[in-house]
Amino acid sequence: MRPIRLDLNGFASYTGTETFDFTDVDFFALTGPTGAGKSTVLDAICFALYGRTPRWRVNTTQNALAPSAVEGRVRLVFAAAGTHYVATRILRRDRNGKVKTTTAALEQLPDGVNPADDESLVEGLGRALAGSPSEVSSAAERVIGLPFEQFTKCVLLPQGEFAEFLHASPADRRKILENLLGHSVYRRVQQLAGAKRDAATTAMKTLEAQLARVPAVTDAELAAAAERVERLEKLTEPVRDKANALDGLAAAVDAARRRLAEAESNLASLTYIKRPEGVADIAAQVADAAAAAADKASEVETTEAEDERLRGELDGLDLALIERQLKAWAELAETQSKLKTGLELTEELRDQFAEAKELEEAAGEEVEIQHASLHKVRMAELAGTLRAGLSVGDECPVCDRPVDTVPEHDLSESMQQAEEASRTATIEHRDAQAAVVALQTKLENYEERLTELRLAEGRLKKRLEGVDDPPALQAKRASSEEARQQLAGTGAALKAARRALREAEKRKQAADERQQRAWKEFQHARDQVAALAPPAAGDDLAASWDALVGWAAASLERAGAEREAARTELTGLDGRAATLRGELRLSLGEFDIEVPRTGTGGDYVGRHAAAVESAKAASARLRDARAQRVDLEAETRRFAHEAEVAKALASHLEARRFMEWLLSEALDELVAGATVMLNQITSGQYDLIYREQDFWVVDHHDADMARPARSLSGGETFAASLSLALALSDQLASLARHGACLESIILDEGFGTLDPETLDAVATTLEALTLSAGRTVGLVTHVPELAERVPVRFRITKDAKGSHVEKSWT
């Protein structure tokens, strides 16, 4: 990945629009004071590609947006393997203050687009590769060939971590190397192998348990089951023929039973037809009840007319209205009394408030007087302080003249008195102010209450306009009470008359209901024998009952003869059906099939068919059990083999010598690459070796003496760390899944510890990287000597409006 252009707007400290133009830049430096925003440029590159940075928490974008901005934008134009791309991410702050990435895109730019030209970089110009935050991160990894973790170790070199790597203990160095090279994948493989071993072992045990529950089926058992199916199937046709014959008899038996039941029902119905007691008296009772009800209705009508006349006389008098009007007169009198008293109290309170206001003003004037006195004493004390230490003839610090005499200076007592007087005056002023506020609040409450009383008085007066005075209203109330007492007597008489009418109507209704029930009873008795054509009902209930009872007595002999004929027919049919059932039970009993002693032909056919299906199912279960056992045995052997292989793999990866060997190989390759780089940086003075579980430096200028890395100076430590970082960068790129080609490297700080000669060698080495390896090299530095060696510098400054960048060339 080679950066070409970076546009920032509202990102972190870059509140405005700033552009970093890396076009045709092979070697550049980011310079500026601490906190100006140099490292933020590296954060922006990582964020544009992967949506996160090494300095943030994994899923946090809260720090990405400038505090004063609502929206921020990061756009990175870069090249990878000769193709130009543009990655864009837009952030917004919602109304809850949370920052989210709302828009993200990765496009492949067409050939001929000039990244330095703003008009050429139009959104949607290229071929879209991704359109969401997660898709852009994944697409960037595919295009660059490096995941985020390797990008921050290959392109943004971890200087501080390699200085720690040089001086760490063997155990800590092992952890750092595993972290940097991603060797934790082997631990993950070992864990997955162990998990697979456990899963395979569990599956094998589960299958063994299932196998124990599956019975072993012999050939003899299979043959016996097949034979039973064959014999049952041969019996199908004989059972069906006898069942059909039995069902044919069942229809005749059912018809004979229906005829017998009908004859017995007719005989019973005719036997129980009898005339009820008291039928002849019902008509007279209905007539007497109707006459009594008519008399009571006439009495109620007369009393209601008298009651209506009295109510008409009282229509013009409304007692409730009179009471409300009298109550309103009483409320008006009470309100006027309260208003008079409130006016008197309010006037007294106004006088108290005026007096308190005067006291408060006087206390305020006293505070000003005491504060002025205190200021005067303090100024005198200050002058005395300036005179302290002066002698006659010294130059005065105020007027620059020689001092003739030195006055005495001791104002401590006067200062204490003035401060005490000032505090006392201030407290009394505050108390006076509090009293004024309290009286003012109380006065406002009184005046508000007076306003309420005046409004209430006005409402009551308006309400009583045109209303009689209280004596007239009281006279009307007395007249209304007298009229109501007369109406109460009439009301009582009306209630008694209506009660008597209701009783008479209840007796009439009871008589009518008795007559209706009697007719229903007659109709029910006639309906029971309706099929035998009984005589029709007449208008007279008693006469109708006499005709029905006479007809029933004549029909009893004919119904008895019909019942005996039906019984004889049914007995013969039942005998023939019993013979067929016995033959069916005998045939099915040979196969232990339980059948009912009574039942339809379908019952026998169904039992036989169920037995056939049961025999087939039993035979199939035996075949399935044998097949299932064969499958379970094969699966058990497969999982046993899988558990054995996973166990062996976990055991091999668990062995300490494997990880030691793996780390040793990686460390040897790392040291070999770092030695070449260190030799170039130090002009052939140093080589890097690894022995006795520690780093050593061989000094060719001191008889090839080997010194431990812990004894190196700050500059030597940085040179060794830089060599390790560059070597690891190459090693990680070679291990990347997509075969990444490193096209740029950016180093963040660490150059201040180098002496001029080493600094010159480092600069030469980095310049050589741009030529020999064809990489773009970037530095973040405070060292002016190093920055001057860099052909292109981006000077970053920060003011109250945010960070700004200025590009310059050497």
TORTOR-579524 format. One record per residue (C-alpha): residue number from 1; residue in three letters; x, y, z. Coordinates in steps of 0.25 Angstrom, whole numbers. Layout:
NUM/ALA/X/Y/Z
...
REM end
This chain:
1/MET/0/0/0
2/ARG/6/14/-4
3/PRO/-2/26/1
4/ILE/-5/36/-10
5/ARG/-14/46/-4
6/LEU/-21/48/10
7/ASP/-33/58/12
8/LEU/-38/61/26
9/ASN/-50/69/30
10/GLY/-55/69/45
11/PHE/-46/57/48
12/ALA/-40/58/62
13/SER/-32/71/64
14/TYR/-34/74/49
15/THR/-47/82/50
16/GLY/-45/88/36
17/THR/-42/83/23
18/GLU/-27/78/21
19/THR/-20/71/10
20/PHE/-7/63/11
21/ASP/-2/61/-4
22/PHE/7/49/-5
23/THR/7/49/-20
24/ASP/22/46/-25
25/VAL/27/46/-11
26/ASP/36/35/-7
27/PHE/42/40/6
28/PHE/34/50/15
29/ALA/34/54/30
30/LEU/22/59/39
31/THR/28/70/48
32/GLY/22/79/58
33/PRO/21/81/73
34/THR/15/71/82
35/GLY/0/70/82
36/ALA/-1/77/68
37/GLY/-7/64/62
38/LYS/4/57/55
39/SER/0/43/60
40/THR/-14/46/57
41/VAL/-10/46/42
42/LEU/-6/31/44
43/ASP/-19/29/51
44/ALA/-27/34/39
45/ILE/-19/25/30
46/CYS/-23/13/38
47/PHE/-37/18/40
48/ALA/-40/20/25
49/LEU/-35/6/22
50/TYR/-40/-3/34
51/GLY/-49/6/42
52/ARG/-40/6/55
53/THR/-26/10/60
54/PRO/-16/4/69
55/ARG/-18/15/79
56/TRP/-33/13/80
57/ARG/-42/2/86
58/VAL/-46/-8/76
59/ASN/-60/-3/73
60/THR/-59/11/78
61/THR/-61/23/68
62/GLN/-64/34/79
63/ASN/-50/40/78
64/ALA/-50/41/63
65/LEU/-59/53/62
66/ALA/-55/67/65
67/PRO/-62/71/78
68/SER/-68/83/71
69/ALA/-72/76/59
70/VAL/-85/69/55
71/GLU/-80/62/43
72/GLY/-65/57/39
73/ARG/-60/51/27
74/VAL/-47/43/24
75/ARG/-43/40/9
76/LEU/-30/33/6
77/VAL/-25/31/-9
78/PHE/-15/20/-9
79/ALA/-8/10/-19
80/ALA/-7/-5/-17
81/ALA/0/-14/-28
82/GLY/0/-2/-38
83/THR/-15/0/-37
84/HIS/-21/13/-30
85/TYR/-32/12/-20
86/VAL/-40/22/-11
87/ALA/-45/19/3
88/THR/-56/28/9
89/ARG/-62/28/23
90/ILE/-72/38/28
91/LEU/-75/40/43
92/ARG/-87/47/49
93/ARG/-91/50/64
94/ASP/-105/47/67
95/ARG/-114/55/77
96/ASN/-109/46/89
97/GLY/-95/50/86
98/LYS/-91/36/80
99/VAL/-81/36/68
100/LYS/-84/26/57
101/THR/-79/23/44
102/THR/-91/26/35
103/THR/-84/24/21
104/ALA/-73/16/16
105/ALA/-68/12/2
106/LEU/-56/7/-6
107/GLU/-54/9/-20
108/GLN/-44/5/-31
109/LEU/-41/17/-39
110/PRO/-40/17/-54
111/ASP/-27/19/-61
112/GLY/-23/33/-64
113/VAL/-29/40/-52
114/ASN/-21/50/-45
115/PRO/-22/49/-30
116/ALA/-16/63/-28
117/ASP/-28/69/-36
118/ASP/-40/71/-27
119/GLU/-49/71/-39
120/SER/-45/57/-44
121/LEU/-48/51/-30
122/VAL/-63/50/-32
123/GLU/-70/40/-23
124/GLY/-75/29/-31
125/LEU/-65/31/-42
126/GLY/-58/17/-40
127/ARG/-63/3/-39
128/ALA/-69/1/-25
129/LEU/-63/-11/-17
130/ALA/-70/-8/-4
131/GLY/-81/0/2
132/SER/-82/-2/17
133/PRO/-72/0/28
134/SER/-70/-15/30
135/GLU/-69/-18/15
136/VAL/-59/-7/13
137/SER/-50/-13/24
138/SER/-51/-27/18
139/ALA/-48/-21/4
140/ALA/-36/-13/8
141/GLU/-30/-25/14
142/ARG/-32/-33/1
143/VAL/-26/-21/-7
144/ILE/-14/-18/2
145/GLY/-12/-33/5
146/LEU/-10/-30/20
147/PRO/-20/-31/32
148/PHE/-21/-19/42
149/GLU/-11/-26/52
150/GLN/-1/-28/41
151/PHE/-3/-15/35
152/THR/1/-8/48
153/LYS/13/-16/49
154/CYS/18/-16/34
155/VAL/14/-2/30
156/LEU/13/6/44
157/LEU/25/0/51
158/PRO/24/-3/66
159/GLN/37/4/71
160/GLY/34/4/85
161/GLU/30/-11/85
162/PHE/43/-15/79
163/ALA/51/-7/89
164/GLU/43/-15/100
165/PHE/46/-28/91
166/LEU/61/-25/92
167/HIS/62/-24/107
168/ALA/51/-34/111
169/SER/53/-47/119
170/PRO/52/-60/111
171/ALA/38/-63/115
172/ASP/33/-49/112
173/ARG/41/-48/99
174/ARG/34/-62/95
175/LYS/20/-55/98
176/ILE/24/-42/90
177/LEU/29/-51/78
178/GLU/16/-59/78
179/ASN/8/-47/78
180/LEU/16/-40/67
181/LEU/17/-52/58
182/GLY/3/-57/61
183/HIS/9/-71/66
184/SER/-3/-72/75
185/VAL/-10/-78/63
186/TYR/-3/-91/67
187/ARG/-8/-91/81
188/ARG/-22/-89/75
189/VAL/-20/-101/66
190/GLN/-16/-109/78
191/GLN/-28/-104/85
192/LEU/-37/-108/73
193/ALA/-30/-121/72
194/GLY/-33/-124/87
195/ALA/-48/-119/85
196/LYS/-49/-128/73
197/ARG/-43/-140/81
198/ASP/-53/-138/92
199/ALA/-65/-136/82
200/ALA/-61/-149/75
201/THR/-59/-156/88
202/THR/-73/-151/93
203/ALA/-79/-155/80
204/MET/-73/-169/80
205/LYS/-78/-171/94
206/THR/-92/-167/90
207/LEU/-92/-176/79
208/GLU/-87/-188/88
209/ALA/-99/-185/97
210/GLN/-108/-185/85
211/LEU/-102/-198/80
212/ALA/-104/-204/94
213/ARG/-119/-201/92
214/VAL/-121/-207/78
215/PRO/-123/-222/79
216/ALA/-115/-232/71
217/VAL/-125/-239/61
218/THR/-123/-253/56
219/ASP/-127/-259/43
220/ALA/-137/-268/50
221/GLU/-144/-256/56
222/LEU/-145/-250/42
223/ALA/-150/-262/36
224/ALA/-161/-264/47
225/ALA/-166/-250/45
226/ALA/-167/-251/30
227/GLU/-175/-265/31
228/ARG/-185/-258/41
229/VAL/-187/-247/30
230/GLU/-190/-257/19
231/ARG/-200/-266/27
232/LEU/-207/-253/32
233/GLU/-208/-248/17
234/LYS/-214/-262/13
235/LEU/-225/-260/23
236/THR/-230/-247/17
237/GLU/-240/-251/7
238/PRO/-248/-261/16
239/VAL/-249/-251/27
240/ARG/-254/-241/18
241/ASP/-265/-250/12
242/LYS/-270/-254/26
243/ALA/-269/-239/31
244/ASN/-278/-235/18
245/ALA/-288/-246/22
246/LEU/-288/-241/36
247/ASP/-290/-226/32
248/GLY/-302/-231/23
249/LEU/-309/-238/35
250/ALA/-306/-225/43
251/ALA/-315/-217/34
252/ALA/-326/-226/36
253/VAL/-324/-227/51
254/ASP/-324/-212/52
255/ALA/-337/-211/45
256/ALA/-344/-222/53
257/ARG/-339/-215/66
258/ARG/-344/-202/61
259/ARG/-358/-208/59
260/LEU/-358/-215/72
261/ALA/-354/-202/79
262/GLU/-364/-194/72
263/ALA/-375/-204/76
264/GLU/-371/-204/91
265/SER/-370/-189/90
266/ASN/-384/-188/85
267/LEU/-389/-198/95
268/ALA/-383/-190/106
269/SER/-388/-176/101
270/LEU/-402/-181/100
271/THR/-402/-188/114
272/TYR/-398/-174/121
273/ILE/-408/-165/114
274/LYS/-417/-161/126
275/ARG/-425/-148/128
276/PRO/-419/-139/139
277/GLU/-426/-135/152
278/GLY/-433/-121/152
279/VAL/-434/-119/137
280/ALA/-449/-115/138
281/ASP/-446/-103/148
282/ILE/-435/-96/140
283/ALA/-444/-88/131
284/ALA/-452/-82/143
285/GLN/-440/-78/150
286/VAL/-435/-70/138
287/ALA/-448/-62/137
288/ASP/-448/-58/152
289/ALA/-434/-53/151
290/ALA/-436/-45/139
291/ALA/-448/-37/145
292/ALA/-440/-34/158
293/ALA/-429/-28/150
294/ALA/-438/-19/142
295/ASP/-444/-13/155
296/LYS/-430/-10/161
297/ALA/-426/-3/148
298/SER/-438/6/149
299/GLU/-435/10/163
300/VAL/-420/14/159
301/GLU/-425/22/148
302/THR/-434/31/157
303/THR/-422/33/167
304/GLU/-412/37/156
305/ALA/-421/48/151
306/GLU/-422/54/165
307/ASP/-406/53/167
308/GLU/-404/60/153
309/ARG/-413/71/157
310/LEU/-405/74/170
311/ARG/-392/73/163
312/GLY/-396/83/153
313/GLU/-399/93/164
314/LEU/-384/91/168
315/ASP/-378/93/155
316/GLY/-375/108/157
317/LEU/-367/106/170
318/ASP/-353/101/169
319/LEU/-348/98/184
320/ALA/-334/94/180
321/LEU/-332/108/172
322/ILE/-337/115/184
323/GLU/-327/108/193
324/ARG/-316/111/184
325/GLN/-320/126/183
326/LEU/-320/127/198
327/LYS/-306/121/199
328/ALA/-301/131/189
329/TRP/-306/142/198
330/ALA/-299/136/210
331/GLU/-286/134/202
332/LEU/-286/149/197
333/ALA/-287/154/212
334/GLU/-276/145/216
335/THR/-267/150/205
336/GLN/-269/164/207
337/SER/-266/162/222
338/LYS/-253/155/218
339/LEU/-249/167/208
340/LYS/-251/177/219
341/THR/-242/170/229
342/GLY/-231/167/217
343/LEU/-231/182/214
344/GLU/-228/186/228
345/LEU/-217/175/229
346/THR/-210/179/216
347/GLU/-209/194/220
348/GLU/-202/190/232
349/LEU/-192/181/225
350/ARG/-189/192/215
351/ASP/-185/201/226
352/GLN/-176/190/232
353/PHE/-170/188/218
354/ALA/-166/203/216
355/GLU/-160/203/230
356/ALA/-152/190/227
357/LYS/-147/196/213
358/GLU/-142/209/220
359/LEU/-134/200/230
360/GLU/-128/192/218
361/GLU/-124/204/211
362/ALA/-117/210/224
363/ALA/-110/196/226
364/GLY/-105/197/211
365/GLU/-99/211/213
366/GLU/-92/206/226
367/VAL/-86/194/218
368/GLU/-80/204/208
369/ILE/-75/213/219
370/GLN/-68/201/226
371/HIS/-63/195/213
372/ALA/-56/209/210
373/SER/-50/209/224
374/LEU/-45/195/222
375/HIS/-39/199/209
376/LYS/-32/211/215
377/VAL/-26/202/226
378/ARG/-21/192/216
379/MET/-15/202/207
380/ALA/-7/208/219
381/GLU/-3/194/223
382/LEU/2/192/208
383/ALA/10/205/209
384/GLY/16/200/222
385/THR/20/187/216
386/LEU/27/194/205
387/ARG/35/203/215
388/ALA/39/190/223
389/GLY/54/189/222
390/LEU/57/203/218
391/SER/67/212/225
392/VAL/69/227/225
393/GLY/76/230/212
394/ASP/71/218/204
395/GLU/63/221/191
396/CYS/48/220/192
397/PRO/42/209/184
398/VAL/30/217/181
399/CYS/35/231/177
400/ASP/50/228/175
401/ARG/54/239/185
402/PRO/64/237/197
403/VAL/57/234/210
404/ASP/58/245/220
405/THR/51/238/232
406/VAL/45/224/234
407/PRO/31/224/240
408/GLU/27/214/250
409/HIS/18/203/244
410/ASP/8/195/253
411/LEU/-6/195/248
412/SER/-10/181/252
413/GLU/-20/185/263
414/SER/-26/196/253
415/MET/-27/185/243
416/GLN/-35/175/252
417/GLN/-44/186/256
418/ALA/-47/190/242
419/GLU/-49/176/237
420/GLU/-59/173/249
421/ALA/-67/185/246
422/SER/-68/182/232
423/ARG/-72/167/235
424/THR/-83/173/245
425/ALA/-88/183/235
426/THR/-89/172/224
427/ILE/-97/162/233
428/GLU/-106/173/237
429/HIS/-108/177/223
430/ARG/-111/163/219
431/ASP/-121/161/230
432/ALA/-128/174/226
433/GLN/-129/169/212
434/ALA/-135/156/216
435/ALA/-146/164/225
436/VAL/-149/172/213
437/VAL/-151/160/204
438/ALA/-159/153/214
439/LEU/-169/165/216
440/GLN/-169/167/201
441/THR/-173/152/199
442/LYS/-184/153/210
443/LEU/-189/166/204
444/GLU/-190/160/190
445/ASN/-198/148/196
446/TYR/-208/158/203
447/GLU/-210/166/191
448/GLU/-212/153/183
449/ARG/-222/148/193
450/LEU/-230/162/192
451/THR/-230/161/177
452/GLU/-237/147/179
453/LEU/-247/152/189
454/ARG/-250/164/179
455/LEU/-252/155/168
456/ALA/-261/145/176
457/GLU/-269/158/181
458/GLY/-271/162/166
459/ARG/-276/148/162
460/LEU/-286/147/173
461/LYS/-292/160/171
462/LYS/-293/157/156
463/ARG/-300/144/159
464/LEU/-310/150/169
465/GLU/-314/161/159
466/GLY/-329/161/158
467/VAL/-331/151/169
468/ASP/-341/153/180
469/ASP/-335/158/194
470/PRO/-334/147/205
471/PRO/-347/150/212
472/ALA/-355/148/199
473/LEU/-347/135/196
474/GLN/-350/130/210
475/ALA/-365/132/208
476/LYS/-365/125/195
477/ARG/-358/113/201
478/ALA/-369/112/212
479/SER/-380/112/202
480/SER/-373/101/194
481/GLU/-372/92/206
482/GLU/-387/93/209
483/ALA/-390/88/195
484/ARG/-381/77/195
485/GLN/-387/71/208
486/GLN/-401/71/201
487/LEU/-394/64/190
488/ALA/-388/53/199
489/GLY/-402/48/204
490/THR/-407/46/189
491/GLY/-394/39/186
492/ALA/-396/29/197
493/ALA/-410/26/192
494/LEU/-404/24/178
495/LYS/-394/15/183
496/ALA/-404/6/190
497/ALA/-413/6/178
498/ARG/-402/2/168
499/ARG/-397/-9/178
500/ALA/-411/-15/178
501/LEU/-411/-15/163
502/ARG/-398/-22/162
503/GLU/-403/-33/171
504/ALA/-416/-35/163
505/GLU/-408/-35/150
506/LYS/-399/-46/156
507/ARG/-411/-54/160
508/LYS/-416/-53/146
509/GLN/-403/-56/140
510/ALA/-402/-69/149
511/ALA/-416/-73/144
512/ASP/-412/-71/130
513/GLU/-399/-79/132
514/ARG/-406/-90/138
515/GLN/-415/-91/126
516/GLN/-403/-90/116
517/ARG/-396/-102/124
518/ALA/-408/-110/124
519/TRP/-410/-109/108
520/LYS/-395/-112/107
521/GLU/-396/-124/115
522/PHE/-408/-128/107
523/GLN/-400/-125/94
524/HIS/-388/-133/99
525/ALA/-396/-145/102
526/ARG/-403/-145/88
527/ASP/-389/-143/81
528/GLN/-384/-156/88
529/VAL/-394/-163/80
530/ALA/-395/-154/68
531/ALA/-390/-165/58
532/LEU/-402/-173/62
533/ALA/-412/-162/57
534/PRO/-419/-158/70
535/PRO/-431/-149/70
536/ALA/-429/-134/68
537/ALA/-430/-124/79
538/GLY/-442/-115/81
539/ASP/-445/-101/88
540/ASP/-448/-107/101
541/LEU/-437/-114/109
542/ALA/-445/-124/117
543/ALA/-453/-129/105
544/SER/-440/-130/97
545/TRP/-434/-139/108
546/ASP/-446/-148/109
547/ALA/-445/-151/94
548/LEU/-430/-154/94
549/VAL/-432/-164/106
550/GLY/-443/-171/99
551/TRP/-435/-173/86
552/ALA/-423/-178/94
553/ALA/-431/-189/101
554/ALA/-436/-194/87
555/SER/-421/-195/81
556/LEU/-414/-203/92
557/GLU/-418/-217/87
558/ARG/-413/-214/73
559/ALA/-399/-209/78
560/GLY/-397/-222/87
561/ALA/-398/-231/75
562/GLU/-388/-223/67
563/ARG/-378/-224/78
564/GLU/-378/-239/78
565/ALA/-376/-240/63
566/ALA/-364/-231/64
567/ARG/-358/-240/76
568/THR/-359/-253/68
569/GLU/-352/-247/55
570/LEU/-340/-241/64
571/THR/-337/-254/71
572/GLY/-335/-262/58
573/LEU/-326/-251/52
574/ASP/-317/-251/65
575/GLY/-315/-266/64
576/ARG/-309/-265/50
577/ALA/-300/-253/53
578/ALA/-294/-261/66
579/THR/-290/-273/57
580/LEU/-282/-264/47
581/ARG/-275/-257/59
582/GLY/-271/-270/65
583/GLU/-264/-274/52
584/LEU/-257/-261/51
585/ARG/-252/-262/65
586/LEU/-247/-276/63
587/SER/-239/-272/50
588/LEU/-233/-259/57
589/GLY/-230/-266/70
590/GLU/-219/-275/64
591/PHE/-211/-262/63
592/ASP/-214/-257/77
593/ILE/-222/-246/71
594/GLU/-232/-241/82
595/VAL/-246/-238/76
596/PRO/-259/-234/82
597/ARG/-270/-244/84
598/THR/-280/-235/78
599/GLY/-276/-225/67
600/THR/-278/-221/53
601/GLY/-271/-228/41
602/GLY/-262/-215/40
603/ASP/-257/-218/54
604/TYR/-252/-232/50
605/VAL/-246/-227/37
606/GLY/-240/-215/44
607/ARG/-234/-224/55
608/HIS/-228/-234/44
609/ALA/-223/-222/36
610/ALA/-216/-216/48
611/ALA/-210/-230/51
612/VAL/-204/-230/37
613/GLU/-198/-216/38
614/SER/-193/-219/52
615/ALA/-186/-232/47
616/LYS/-180/-224/35
617/ALA/-176/-213/44
618/ALA/-169/-223/54
619/SER/-162/-230/42
620/ALA/-158/-216/37
621/ARG/-153/-212/51
622/LEU/-144/-225/52
623/ARG/-138/-221/38
624/ASP/-136/-207/42
625/ALA/-130/-211/55
626/ARG/-120/-220/48
627/ALA/-117/-208/38
628/GLN/-116/-198/49
629/ARG/-106/-207/57
630/VAL/-97/-208/45
631/ASP/-97/-193/43
632/LEU/-95/-190/57
633/GLU/-83/-199/58
634/ALA/-77/-192/45
635/GLU/-79/-178/51
636/THR/-73/-183/64
637/ARG/-61/-188/57
638/ARG/-60/-174/49
639/PHE/-61/-165/62
640/ALA/-51/-174/69
641/HIS/-41/-172/58
642/GLU/-44/-157/58
643/ALA/-42/-156/73
644/GLU/-29/-163/72
645/VAL/-24/-154/61
646/ALA/-28/-141/68
647/LYS/-22/-146/81
648/ALA/-9/-149/74
649/LEU/-9/-135/67
650/ALA/-12/-128/81
651/SER/-1/-136/87
652/HIS/9/-132/77
653/LEU/5/-117/78
654/GLU/4/-118/93
655/ALA/19/-122/94
656/ARG/28/-110/98
657/ARG/39/-114/88
658/PHE/30/-112/76
659/MET/27/-97/80
660/GLU/41/-95/84
661/TRP/46/-100/71
662/LEU/35/-91/64
663/LEU/39/-79/71
664/SER/54/-82/70
665/GLU/53/-83/55
666/ALA/45/-70/54
667/LEU/55/-63/63
668/ASP/67/-68/55
669/GLU/60/-62/42
670/LEU/57/-49/49
671/VAL/72/-48/55
672/ALA/78/-51/41
673/GLY/69/-40/34
674/ALA/72/-30/46
675/THR/87/-32/45
676/VAL/87/-28/30
677/MET/80/-15/34
678/LEU/88/-12/46
679/ASN/101/-14/39
680/GLN/96/-4/28
681/ILE/92/6/39
682/THR/105/5/47
683/SER/114/5/34
684/GLY/118/-9/37
685/GLN/121/-7/52
686/TYR/110/-16/58
687/ASP/104/-30/56
688/LEU/92/-35/63
689/ILE/93/-49/69
690/TYR/84/-58/78
691/ARG/90/-67/89
692/GLU/88/-72/103
693/GLN/73/-67/101
694/ASP/77/-53/99
695/PHE/81/-42/89
696/TRP/96/-39/87
697/VAL/103/-29/78
698/VAL/116/-32/72
699/ASP/125/-19/71
700/HIS/134/-21/60
701/HIS/142/-8/64
702/ASP/145/-14/77
703/ALA/152/-27/73
704/ASP/138/-34/70
705/MET/134/-33/85
706/ALA/120/-37/88
707/ARG/112/-29/97
708/PRO/98/-32/103
709/ALA/86/-23/97
710/ARG/84/-18/111
711/SER/97/-11/111
712/LEU/94/-3/98
713/SER/93/12/99
714/GLY/80/19/95
715/GLY/84/22/81
716/GLU/90/7/79
717/THR/77/2/85
718/PHE/68/10/75
719/ALA/77/5/63
720/ALA/75/-9/68
721/SER/60/-7/70
722/LEU/59/-1/56
723/SER/66/-13/50
724/LEU/57/-23/57
725/ALA/45/-15/53
726/LEU/49/-14/38
727/ALA/53/-29/38
728/LEU/39/-33/44
729/SER/32/-24/34
730/ASP/38/-32/23
731/GLN/35/-45/30
732/LEU/21/-42/33
733/ALA/18/-38/18
734/SER/24/-51/13
735/LEU/14/-58/23
736/ALA/2/-50/19
737/ARG/-9/-59/12
738/HIS/-10/-51/0
739/GLY/5/-49/-2
740/ALA/6/-34/1
741/CYS/16/-26/-5
742/LEU/21/-15/4
743/GLU/21/-2/-3
744/SER/22/8/9
745/ILE/27/9/23
746/ILE/24/19/34
747/LEU/32/21/46
748/ASP/27/28/58
749/GLU/37/35/67
750/GLY/49/30/74
751/PHE/60/37/66
752/GLY/64/47/78
753/THR/73/37/84
754/LEU/83/36/73
755/ASP/96/42/72
756/PRO/99/50/59
757/GLU/107/39/52
758/THR/96/28/55
759/LEU/85/38/51
760/ASP/92/40/38
761/ALA/93/25/36
762/VAL/79/23/39
763/ALA/75/34/29
764/THR/84/28/19
765/THR/78/14/21
766/LEU/63/20/20
767/GLU/67/27/8
768/ALA/73/14/2
769/LEU/59/7/5
770/THR/52/17/-4
771/LEU/63/13/-15
772/SER/66/-2/-13
773/ALA/52/-7/-8
774/GLY/44/4/-16
775/ARG/36/8/-3
776/THR/30/21/1
777/VAL/37/24/15
778/GLY/30/33/25
779/LEU/35/38/38
780/VAL/29/45/50
781/THR/40/53/57
782/HIS/44/65/66
783/VAL/58/64/61
784/PRO/62/76/52
785/GLU/75/69/47
786/LEU/67/57/42
787/ALA/55/65/37
788/GLU/65/73/28
789/ARG/70/61/22
790/VAL/56/57/17
791/PRO/52/63/3
792/VAL/38/66/7
793/ARG/33/71/20
794/PHE/18/73/25
795/ARG/19/83/36
796/ILE/7/81/45
797/THR/2/93/55
798/LYS/-9/94/64
799/ASP/-17/107/68
800/ALA/-31/109/75
801/LYS/-37/105/62
802/GLY/-30/92/61
803/SER/-19/85/53
804/HIS/-13/90/40
805/VAL/-3/85/30
806/GLU/7/92/21
807/LYS/15/84/11
808/SER/30/88/8
809/TRP/42/82/0
810/THR/56/82/3
REM end
